[in-house]
């Protein structure tokens, strides 16, 4: 599964969700959905704007964790 660590990066940068949402041009509600991982996808342009504002890499925001049901083996 993909885990979104946006809330961690916001805390590290001491940035409010409201300010990031305004910069990126999305609603706070949509940003909240993204932070909680309840979205099916994110546009690269949105990801790029978030990374620009937070001065980070996409890998700082997104993390892959194998599903426990899969056992991590292929």
Beta strands, then each sheet from edge to edge (+ up, - down):
strand 1: 2-4
strand 2: 62-64
sheet 1: 1+ 2-
end
